[in-house]
């Protein structure tokens, strides 16, 4: 089956690594000082890496996709953070689409034995989608900002109390929105007096797009703001912070 896949001219590649961060699929790695597509099955063909390449070494062409290279994917996943321990993706592509069954811990108290109390939402503003929020909204002034991937609120049980409480919450998904949030976040950071930024992402590679957008926005805004990244596993555990 033919589909759009990137091609890298190694002679033009200067090994800067900018394309690595821009790829939401985790399809690129630096190998011997050159950018390399580690598996065609990872590439979504959208070309987010193209504008980041300063030498024009990356192009997109439509061609027959190579057979799924299981060994290449396993090697790529082994280079991921040790704490994340992801499994090889399905042959259809994105690691974030791998199917798994998650079983809750049996050590948790039975709901029948616990008192039932209403849970208060910690969302303190509306809208909360990065694409929809006004840049100069008054609630940004002197705020601690939470920028979270959509899935984190469903994967992590105590999202409201642990991360959203006393923060202004923005959510998004670079995979589904297919946009670079950097420009919007740059404007928010530059035009408001933020106290801190916390990024909460899932362990899947496409969530790296949110981290990259925040890094870019901080650099472009010229502001030194304390920030941290917290990674949530697909089983609902915190992998690193």
GUPARO-110782 format. One line per 3 residues: number of its first residue (from 1); for each residue x negated, y, z of N, C-alpha, C, O, CB. Coordinates in steps of 0.02 Angstrom, whole numbers, plus 50000, padded with zeros to 5 digits. Glycine has a CB too. Layout:
<sites>
NUM	X Y Z X Y Z X Y Z X Y Z X Y Z; ...
</sites>
This chain:
<sites>
1	49958 49940 50000 50000 50000 50000 49956 50062 50000 49909 50068 50039 50047 50000 50061; 49972 50109 49956 49934 50171 49952 49959 50221 50003 50020 50227 50014 49937 50201 49882; 49914 50257 50034 49932 50311 50080 49874 50360 50085 49819 50345 50062 49952 50284 50150
4	49887 50418 50114 49836 50469 50120 49788 50452 50178 49809 50438 50234 49868 50538 50132; 49723 50455 50162 49670 50439 50211 49612 50487 50199 49598 50505 50142 49646 50364 50204; 49579 50507 50252 49523 50554 50244 49461 50517 50218 49453 50457 50227 49507 50589 50312
7	49417 50557 50186 49352 50533 50164 49300 50582 50189 49310 50642 50185 49349 50526 50086; 49244 50557 50213 49191 50599 50241 49128 50594 50198 49103 50539 50187 49176 50580 50314; 49104 50650 50175 49041 50653 50137 48984 50659 50188 48973 50713 50216 49040 50713 50086
10	48947 50605 50200 48895 50605 50251 48839 50655 50236 48807 50680 50282 48866 50536 50259; 48827 50668 50172 48774 50715 50155 48792 50787 50177 48748 50826 50194 48761 50714 50079; 48857 50803 50175 48879 50870 50196 48889 50875 50272 48883 50929 50300 48944 50887 50161
13	48903 50819 50304 48916 50819 50376 48855 50840 50415 48800 50813 50406 48940 50749 50400; 48864 50889 50460 48808 50913 50501 48811 50886 50573 48770 50905 50615 48806 50988 50503; 48859 50843 50587 48863 50812 50653 48886 50858 50708 48871 50845 50766 48797 50785 50671
16	48923 50911 50691 48944 50959 50743 48996 50929 50790 49000 50949 50848 48973 51022 50710; 49035 50881 50767 49084 50848 50809 49151 50884 50817 49193 50861 50855 49055 50838 50875; 49161 50940 50783 49224 50977 50790 49284 50936 50766 49339 50942 50793 49220 51043 50752
19	49273 50895 50716 49328 50854 50690 49350 50800 50739 49407 50778 50738 49308 50821 50624; 49303 50780 50783 49319 50727 50831 49374 50750 50878 49423 50714 50890 49256 50707 50872; 49368 50811 50905 49418 50838 50950 49483 50854 50915 49537 50852 50945 49392 50900 50985
22	49478 50872 50850 49538 50892 50813 49582 50833 50794 49641 50841 50781 49519 50930 50752; 49552 50773 50792 49590 50714 50771 49632 50689 50829 49605 50665 50879 49542 50658 50747; 49698 50693 50823 49744 50672 50876 49749 50597 50882 49775 50571 50932 49812 50702 50865
25	49725 50561 50832 49731 50488 50832 49669 50453 50860 49669 50392 50869 49744 50464 50763; 49616 50491 50873 49554 50460 50896 49522 50418 50841 49488 50369 50856 49568 50417 50956; 49532 50438 50778 49508 50397 50721 49435 50411 50704 49405 50372 50667 49551 50410 50661
28	49407 50466 50732 49339 50485 50713 49291 50478 50772 49310 50490 50829 49338 50557 50687; 49230 50459 50756 49177 50455 50806 49112 50478 50774 49103 50473 50713 49170 50383 50834; 49066 50503 50815 48999 50519 50790 48957 50456 50794 48949 50426 50848 48966 50577 50831
31	48930 50435 50738 48888 50376 50734 48822 50396 50700 48821 50417 50642 48924 50318 50694; 48768 50390 50738 48701 50410 50712 48701 50482 50687 48671 50498 50636 48679 50363 50656; 48736 50525 50724 48736 50596 50708 48782 50617 50652 48778 50674 50629 48668 50617 50691
34	48825 50572 50629 48871 50588 50575 48942 50567 50595 48952 50517 50630 48850 50552 50510; 48992 50607 50573 49061 50589 50586 49080 50528 50544 49062 50524 50486 49108 50648 50570; 49116 50482 50575 49135 50421 50540 49206 50402 50557 49227 50406 50614 49087 50363 50558
37	49244 50381 50505 49311 50355 50515 49304 50283 50538 49285 50240 50499 49354 50361 50450; 49320 50270 50602 49305 50204 50630 49354 50151 50605 49337 50092 50605 49307 50207 50706; 49414 50171 50584 49461 50122 50555 49514 50161 50517 49543 50208 50544 49493 50077 50610
40	49527 50142 50454 49577 50176 50414 49646 50169 50445 49690 50211 50432 49577 50149 50343; 49658 50117 50484 49723 50107 50515 49739 50161 50566 49797 50171 50583 49727 50039 50547; 49688 50195 50592 49698 50248 50640 49718 50314 50606 49755 50353 50636 49635 50259 50682
43	49695 50326 50546 49704 50391 50513 49777 50401 50493 49805 50359 50457 49658 50397 50451; 49808 50457 50516 49877 50470 50498 49884 50511 50433 49939 50521 50409 49912 50507 50554; 49827 50533 50405 49828 50568 50341 49854 50639 50343 49865 50669 50291 49867 50530 50294
46	49865 50666 50404 49892 50734 50409 49839 50788 50400 49854 50845 50383 49926 50743 50477; 49776 50770 50411 49721 50817 50397 49708 50869 50449 49684 50923 50432 49734 50850 50334; 49725 50857 50513 49710 50906 50565 49635 50919 50572 49614 50972 50596 49737 50882 50632
49	49595 50871 50550 49522 50879 50555 49493 50924 50501 49438 50951 50510 49488 50811 50552; 49528 50933 50445 49500 50969 50388 49480 51041 50404 49423 51060 50389 49550 50970 50332; 49525 51082 50434 49506 51152 50445 49451 51161 50497 49421 51215 50500 49567 51191 50467
52	49437 51109 50537 49385 51115 50588 49315 51103 50559 49265 51121 50590 49398 51066 50644; 49311 51072 50501 49245 51054 50472 49213 51115 50439 49240 51141 50391 49253 50997 50421; 49156 51139 50465 49125 51200 50439 49088 51189 50373 49070 51238 50339 49077 51228 50489
55	49077 51127 50354 49038 51114 50293 49080 51086 50236 49054 51073 50182 48982 51065 50308; 49145 51075 50248 49188 51048 50196 49173 50975 50179 49182 50953 50123 49181 51088 50134; 49151 50938 50230 49131 50869 50218 49191 50822 50216 49185 50764 50195 49083 50846 50271
58	49250 50846 50239 49308 50802 50244 49360 50820 50190 49377 50878 50182 49340 50808 50315; 49383 50770 50155 49436 50778 50106 49488 50724 50117 49476 50675 50153 49408 50775 50033; 49547 50733 50087 49600 50682 50091 49613 50655 50022 49619 50693 49974 49665 50712 50122
61	49617 50590 50016 49634 50558 49953 49686 50504 49965 49691 50476 50019 49571 50529 49919; 49724 50490 49913 49773 50436 49917 49743 50373 49887 49723 50372 49829 49839 50456 49879; 49740 50321 49927 49710 50259 49904 49739 50200 49941 49776 50208 49990 49633 50261 49913
64	49722 50141 49918 49743 50081 49952 49709 50077 50020 49648 50083 50025 49726 50018 49909; 49749 50068 50072 49720 50063 50139 49682 49997 50146 49705 49945 50124 49774 50069 50193; 49624 50001 50178 49585 49941 50190 49622 49896 50239 49661 49920 50280 49515 49959 50216
67	49610 49831 50235 49641 49785 50284 49625 49806 50355 49571 49833 50369 49619 49713 50272; 49670 49792 50400 49659 49810 50470 49595 49777 50496 49588 49716 50493 49720 49788 50513; 49550 49818 50522 49485 49794 50546 49488 49788 50622 49475 49836 50658 49427 49842 50525
70	49506 49729 50646 49515 49719 50718 49451 49731 50757 49453 49759 50812 49541 49649 50731; 49394 49710 50729 49331 49718 50765 49313 49791 50772 49288 49812 50824 49275 49681 50728; 49325 49831 50720 49310 49902 50723 49354 49937 50775 49330 49981 50811 49320 49935 50655
73	49417 49917 50779 49462 49947 50828 49441 49928 50898 49442 49970 50943 49534 49925 50815; 49422 49865 50909 49400 49843 50975 49338 49882 50997 49332 49902 51055 49386 49768 50975; 49293 49893 50950 49232 49931 50966 49249 50003 50984 49220 50031 51030 49183 49930 50907
76	49297 50032 50949 49318 50100 50964 49350 50105 51032 49334 50150 51071 49368 50125 50911; 49395 50058 51048 49429 50060 51112 49381 50049 51171 49391 50075 51225 49483 50007 51114; 49328 50012 51159 49278 50000 51211 49242 50063 51230 49215 50069 51285 49229 49947 51190
79	49241 50112 51184 49206 50175 51198 49251 50225 51235 49228 50278 51256 49182 50206 51134; 49315 50208 51243 49360 50252 51279 49340 50253 51353 49300 50211 51375 49434 50229 51271; 49366 50299 51390 49351 50304 51462 49364 50237 51496 49416 50206 51484 49392 50360 51495
82	49317 50216 51539 49322 50150 51570 49387 50143 51609 49415 50089 51614 49263 50138 51616; 49411 50198 51637 49471 50193 51679 49533 50179 51639 49581 50150 51665 49480 50257 51717; 49534 50199 51576 49596 50193 51537 49609 50121 51515 49666 50100 51513 49594 50237 51477
85	49557 50084 51498 49561 50015 51478 49619 50001 51430 49661 49958 51444 49568 49971 51539; 49622 50036 51372 49677 50024 51325 49670 49957 51289 49615 49929 51286 49681 50080 51274; 49725 49932 51262 49725 49871 51223 49719 49888 51149 49735 49944 51129 49788 49830 51236
88	49695 49841 51106 49693 49854 51035 49762 49871 51008 49811 49841 51029 49664 49794 50997; 49766 49919 50962 49831 49940 50936 49860 49889 50888 49827 49842 50867 49825 50008 50902; 49923 49900 50871 49955 49858 50821 49924 49873 50754 49894 49926 50743 50031 49869 50820
91	49933 49826 50707 49905 49836 50640 49937 49894 50605 49910 49918 50555 49913 49773 50599; 49994 49918 50628 50027 49974 50595 49993 50040 50610 50009 50090 50577 50100 49978 50616; 49947 50044 50658 49910 50106 50666 49903 50130 50737 49863 50103 50775 49942 50158 50627
94	49941 50182 50755 49930 50221 50815 49928 50179 50880 49973 50140 50892 49983 50273 50821; 49874 50187 50921 49871 50152 50985 49929 50169 51031 49949 50128 51073 49806 50166 51020; 49956 50230 51024 50012 50250 51066 50076 50212 51051 50125 50219 51089 50024 50323 51058
97	50077 50173 50997 50137 50135 50979 50132 50061 50998 50176 50022 50981 50151 50142 50905; 50078 50043 51032 50071 49973 51051 50126 49954 51101 50144 49994 51144 50002 49959 51082; 50152 49895 51094 50209 49873 51134 50184 49836 51196 50141 49792 51191 50256 49827 51093
100	50210 49854 51254 50193 49820 51315 50252 49822 51363 50295 49866 51358 50131 49851 51348; 50254 49774 51408 50305 49773 51461 50272 49794 51526 50221 49766 51546 50337 49702 51468; 50302 49843 51560 50274 49869 51622 50318 49845 51680 50378 49859 51681 50269 49947 51621
103	50288 49811 51727 50326 49785 51784 50310 49826 51846 50252 49834 51864 50309 49709 51795; 50361 49852 51880 50350 49891 51941 50320 49849 51996 50328 49788 51997 50414 49922 51965; 50285 49882 52043 50255 49846 52099 50308 49815 52143 50360 49846 52157 50211 49894 52140
106	50295 49754 52165 50343 49720 52209 50333 49739 52282 50371 49717 52325 50337 49644 52201; 50281 49780 52295 50268 49800 52365 50309 49861 52386 50310 49878 52445 50194 49815 52373; 50342 49893 52338 50381 49952 52355 50442 49932 52397 50471 49879 52386 50403 49989 52292
109	50463 49975 52444 50521 49959 52485 50584 49952 52442 50591 49985 52391 50532 50013 52538; 50628 49909 52463 50691 49900 52427 50733 49963 52433 50739 49990 52488 50729 49838 52454; 50763 49987 52378 50806 50047 52382 50861 50040 52433 50882 50090 52463 50836 50062 52314
112	50886 49980 52443 50941 49970 52491 50920 49984 52562 50962 49999 52604 50968 49899 52486; 50854 49979 52576 50830 49989 52644 50807 50060 52658 50785 50076 52713 50774 49941 52659; 50812 50102 52607 50788 50171 52614 50847 50219 52614 50896 50208 52579 50739 50189 52557
115	50842 50274 52654 50895 50324 52653 50896 50360 52585 50843 50374 52556 50885 50375 52709; 50955 50374 52561 50963 50407 52497 50969 50482 52507 51012 50505 52544 51024 50379 52459; 50925 50519 52474 50926 50592 52480 50923 50622 52410 50889 50595 52366 50868 50619 52524
118	50956 50676 52399 50953 50708 52332 50883 50732 52317 50848 50757 52361 51003 50766 52327; 50862 50724 52255 50796 50746 52234 50802 50814 52199 50841 50821 52152 50763 50694 52186; 50765 50862 52222 50768 50930 52194 50719 50937 52136 50661 50919 52142 50753 50982 52248
121	50743 50964 52081 50700 50977 52024 50651 51033 52041 50669 51082 52074 50741 50995 51962; 50589 51025 52018 50538 51076 52030 50526 51119 51968 50479 51159 51966 50473 51044 52052; 50568 51112 51917 50562 51154 51858 50584 51225 51876 50640 51234 51901 50605 51126 51799
124	50542 51273 51863 50555 51341 51887 50569 51391 51831 50573 51451 51844 50497 51365 51927; 50576 51368 51769 50590 51414 51714 50619 51377 51655 50616 51315 51651 50526 51452 51693; 50648 51414 51610 50674 51387 51547 50665 51439 51493 50675 51498 51506 50750 51367 51554
127	50646 51420 51432 50631 51352 51408 50564 51327 51434 50525 51365 51463 50632 51349 51332; 50551 51262 51424 50487 51235 51445 50447 51205 51388 50389 51187 51397 50499 51182 51498; 50476 51201 51328 50438 51177 51270 50387 51230 51249 50404 51289 51244 50486 51160 51212
130	50326 51210 51236 50273 51256 51215 50295 51296 51154 50282 51356 51150 50208 51219 51200; 50328 51264 51107 50349 51297 51045 50402 51351 51057 50409 51397 51017 50374 51246 50996; 50441 51344 51111 50498 51389 51121 50486 51444 51173 50521 51495 51171 50557 51348 51143
133	50438 51435 51217 50430 51483 51273 50405 51550 51248 50360 51552 51205 50381 51454 51325; 50432 51606 51273 50408 51672 51253 50338 51685 51281 50323 51667 51338 50457 51727 51277; 50295 51716 51242 50226 51728 51262 50222 51774 51323 50180 51764 51367 50186 51758 51205
136	50266 51824 51325 50263 51874 51379 50318 51864 51432 50340 51912 51462 50269 51944 51350; 50339 51802 51442 50390 51789 51493 50365 51811 51562 50308 51799 51578 50409 51714 51494; 50407 51844 51602 50385 51871 51667 50360 51818 51716 50320 51834 51760 50441 51909 51698
139	50383 51756 51709 50362 51705 51758 50289 51683 51748 50263 51646 51790 50407 51645 51752; 50256 51705 51694 50186 51688 51685 50140 51730 51730 50083 51711 51743 50166 51697 51612; 50164 51787 51753 50122 51832 51793 50101 51800 51859 50144 51781 51900 50158 51898 51806
142	50036 51794 51870 50008 51765 51931 50030 51692 51942 50035 51669 51999 50028 51806 51992; 50042 51656 51887 50067 51588 51892 50011 51536 51888 49960 51547 51856 50119 51575 51838; 50024 51480 51920 49985 51419 51908 50021 51381 51853 50080 51364 51861 49976 51376 51975
145	49987 51367 51799 50019 51339 51739 50007 51265 51733 49950 51241 51741 49994 51375 51676; 50060 51227 51720 50055 51156 51705 50071 51146 51632 50124 51167 51608 50103 51114 51751; 50026 51114 51595 50038 51097 51525 50038 51021 51521 49986 50989 51530 49984 51129 51477
148	50096 50992 51508 50103 50919 51513 50127 50889 51447 50170 50917 51413 50151 50902 51569; 50100 50830 51431 50126 50792 51375 50196 50766 51393 50209 50749 51450 50078 50732 51357; 50239 50763 51343 50309 50744 51355 50316 50681 51396 50356 50678 51443 50345 50735 51289
151	50278 50630 51379 50288 50563 51409 50267 50559 51482 50286 50512 51517 50250 50512 51370; 50227 50607 51505 50200 50601 51574 50255 50602 51626 50250 50568 51677 50151 50658 51587; 50308 50640 51614 50362 50645 51663 50400 50580 51670 50430 50566 51722 50410 50701 51645
154	50398 50538 51618 50432 50474 51620 50385 50419 51647 50408 50371 51678 50458 50455 51551; 50321 50426 51634 50273 50376 51656 50254 50383 51729 50246 50333 51764 50210 50379 51613; 50248 50446 51753 50226 50457 51822 50285 50475 51866 50318 50526 51855 50173 50513 51825
157	50299 50433 51915 50361 50438 51955 50367 50503 51994 50422 50529 52002 50366 50380 52002; 50311 50529 52020 50314 50587 52064 50292 50651 52029 50262 50695 52059 50271 50576 52126; 50308 50655 51964 50287 50712 51923 50310 50779 51953 50271 50827 51955 50314 50705 51852
160	50371 50782 51975 50398 50846 52000 50361 50870 52063 50339 50928 52066 50473 50839 52016; 50354 50826 52112 50324 50848 52175 50248 50857 52171 50220 50901 52203 50340 50799 52229; 50215 50814 52133 50142 50816 52132 50114 50866 52082 50061 50896 52095 50116 50748 52116
163	50147 50876 52026 50118 50920 51974 50161 50981 51958 50133 51035 51947 50108 50880 51911; 50227 50975 51958 50269 51031 51938 50282 51081 51995 50294 51140 51982 50334 51005 51912; 50279 51058 52056 50295 51101 52113 50248 51161 52115 50187 51154 52112 50290 51060 52179
166	50277 51220 52121 50240 51284 52126 50200 51300 52063 50152 51338 52064 50193 51282 52186; 50220 51269 52006 50188 51285 51942 50241 51301 51890 50299 51280 51895 50144 51226 51919; 50220 51339 51840 50262 51349 51781 50245 51293 51732 50186 51281 51717 50250 51420 51748
169	50296 51258 51708 50285 51197 51669 50298 51208 51595 50351 51233 51575 50330 51141 51695; 50248 51189 51554 50256 51188 51482 50245 51116 51458 50199 51083 51481 50207 51237 51447; 50286 51093 51411 50279 51025 51386 50274 51024 51310 50299 51069 51277 50337 50981 51410
172	50243 50972 51284 50237 50965 51212 50207 50899 51193 50183 50862 51236 50196 51022 51183; 50209 50883 51128 50179 50822 51102 50148 50838 51035 50185 50847 50986 50232 50764 51096; 50082 50840 51030 50050 50856 50966 50063 50804 50913 50060 50820 50853 49975 50863 50976
175	50078 50743 50932 50093 50691 50884 50160 50703 50850 50165 50698 50789 50093 50623 50918; 50212 50719 50890 50279 50728 50862 50290 50797 50834 50323 50805 50782 50330 50713 50915; 50263 50848 50867 50272 50916 50842 50229 50929 50781 50247 50971 50739 50255 50966 50897
178	50174 50893 50774 50128 50901 50718 50106 50974 50709 50103 51000 50653 50160 50876 50653; 50090 51006 50765 50065 51075 50765 50006 51079 50811 49996 51037 50855 50121 51125 50785; 49966 51131 50801 49911 51146 50846 49936 51201 50894 49951 51257 50873 49847 51169 50807
181	49940 51184 50958 49966 51231 51007 49916 51286 51025 49933 51332 51063 49986 51194 51070; 49856 51283 50999 49803 51328 51021 49821 51402 51014 49808 51442 51059 49739 51314 50982; 49851 51420 50958 49867 51491 50946 49918 51516 50997 49910 51571 51024 49895 51500 50875
184	49970 51477 51010 50021 51497 51058 49992 51501 51129 50006 51549 51165 50081 51447 51057; 49952 51452 51147 49922 51452 51214 49871 51508 51222 49865 51535 51277 49890 51385 51228; 49836 51524 51169 49789 51580 51172 49825 51645 51189 49803 51684 51231 49751 51588 51104
187	49882 51656 51156 49922 51716 51169 49948 51717 51241 49948 51770 51273 49981 51720 51120; 49970 51660 51266 49996 51657 51334 49941 51673 51384 49951 51711 51431 50026 51587 51349; 49882 51643 51374 49826 51655 51421 49801 51726 51416 49787 51758 51467 49768 51606 51406
190	49796 51753 51356 49768 51820 51346 49814 51874 51373 49790 51926 51396 49755 51831 51272; 49880 51864 51370 49927 51916 51387 49956 51911 51457 50000 51950 51476 49983 51916 51339; 49931 51863 51496 49958 51854 51563 49902 51841 51613 49847 51819 51595 50009 51797 51564
193	49916 51854 51676 49866 51844 51729 49878 51776 51762 49907 51772 51816 49870 51902 51781; 49854 51724 51729 49863 51656 51756 49810 51641 51809 49753 51664 51803 49859 51604 51699; 49830 51604 51859 49783 51587 51913 49747 51521 51900 49689 51513 51920 49821 51583 51979
196	49780 51473 51868 49748 51409 51854 49789 51373 51800 49846 51390 51787 49742 51365 51918; 49757 51322 51769 49791 51281 51719 49777 51208 51735 49719 51187 51744 49766 51299 51646; 49830 51169 51739 49824 51096 51748 49853 51063 51686 49911 51076 51668 49860 51072 51813
199	49814 51020 51655 49837 50982 51596 49850 50910 51618 49805 50878 51645 49785 50986 51537; 49910 50885 51606 49926 50815 51621 49942 50781 51555 49990 50799 51520 49985 50809 51672; 49902 50731 51538 49909 50696 51475 49916 50621 51486 49901 50595 51541 49849 50711 51429
202	49938 50585 51435 49938 50512 51437 49871 50487 51412 49832 50525 51383 49997 50484 51393; 49858 50423 51423 49794 50394 51404 49786 50384 51329 49731 50374 51305 49784 50328 51439; 49841 50386 51291 49838 50373 51219 49800 50428 51183 49802 50486 51204 49910 50366 51190
205	49764 50411 51129 49720 50459 51095 49755 50523 51071 49726 50577 51074 49688 50427 51037; 49818 50517 51047 49850 50576 51019 49861 50631 51071 49869 50689 51052 49917 50556 50988; 49861 50614 51135 49869 50664 51187 49807 50709 51192 49810 50762 51223 49882 50630 51255
208	49752 50687 51163 49693 50730 51162 49705 50796 51127 49667 50844 51138 49636 50694 51129; 49756 50799 51086 49772 50862 51052 49790 50918 51099 49774 50976 51086 49828 50851 51003; 49824 50901 51154 49842 50952 51203 49780 50978 51239 49773 51039 51249 49893 50924 51255
211	49735 50933 51258 49674 50954 51291 49632 50998 51245 49607 51050 51266 49633 50892 51313; 49626 50978 51183 49588 51017 51134 49618 51086 51125 49582 51136 51121 49585 50981 51066; 49685 51090 51123 49719 51155 51115 49705 51202 51174 49694 51262 51165 49794 51146 51106
214	49705 51174 51234 49691 51214 51294 49619 51238 51294 49605 51296 51310 49707 51174 51358; 49573 51193 51277 49502 51213 51274 49492 51269 51224 49458 51319 51239 49459 51152 51254; 49522 51262 51165 49516 51313 51114 49546 51379 51137 49518 51433 51125 49550 51290 51049
217	49605 51376 51169 49639 51436 51193 49598 51473 51246 49596 51534 51245 49708 51418 51220; 49567 51437 51290 49526 51468 51342 49467 51505 51311 49450 51561 51331 49501 51416 51393; 49435 51473 51261 49378 51505 51228 49400 51567 51190 49368 51620 51195 49344 51455 51180
220	49455 51561 51152 49478 51618 51111 49504 51675 51153 49499 51734 51134 49532 51595 51063; 49533 51660 51211 49561 51713 51254 49506 51752 51290 49516 51809 51311 49609 51684 51305; 49447 51720 51297 49391 51752 51331 49400 51756 51406 49365 51794 51439 49381 51820 51305
223	49447 51716 51434 49459 51718 51506 49431 51656 51540 49436 51600 51514 49534 51724 51520; 49403 51666 51599 49377 51611 51639 49430 51594 51691 49435 51627 51743 49309 51630 51673; 49468 51541 51678 49522 51520 51723 49507 51449 51746 49491 51406 51705 49591 51525 51687
226	49513 51435 51811 49504 51366 51835 49553 51319 51800 49613 51334 51796 49513 51362 51911; 49528 51262 51774 49573 51215 51742 49549 51144 51753 49490 51132 51765 49578 51231 51667; 49596 51098 51748 49580 51027 51758 49625 50985 51713 49678 51006 51691 49590 51007 51832
229	49601 50924 51699 49639 50876 51659 49652 50814 51700 49606 50786 51730 49602 50859 51592; 49715 50792 51702 49734 50730 51736 49762 50682 51683 49806 50701 51644 49787 50744 51793; 49737 50620 51683 49760 50570 51634 49804 50518 51669 49785 50490 51720 49699 50536 51600
232	49863 50507 51639 49910 50458 51665 49908 50395 51621 49913 50400 51560 49981 50487 51669; 49903 50337 51652 49905 50275 51614 49975 50258 51593 50023 50283 51622 49875 50218 51655; 49982 50215 51543 50049 50195 51520 50085 50154 51572 50145 50143 51568 50044 50156 51455
235	50048 50130 51623 50081 50094 51678 50101 50140 51735 50123 50117 51787 50035 50039 51704; 50092 50206 51725 50115 50254 51776 50064 50272 51829 50082 50306 51877 50175 50229 51808; 50002 50250 51822 49951 50265 51872 49908 50324 51848 49903 50337 51788 49907 50204 51885
238	49877 50359 51896 49830 50412 51879 49763 50380 51866 49735 50346 51910 49825 50467 51935; 49736 50390 51806 49673 50359 51787 49614 50402 51806 49563 50375 51828 49671 50344 51714; 49618 50467 51797 49565 50512 51816 49592 50582 51823 49645 50598 51796 49508 50510 51766
241	49555 50624 51861 49575 50694 51870 49515 50736 51887 49521 50796 51897 49629 50700 51925
</sites>
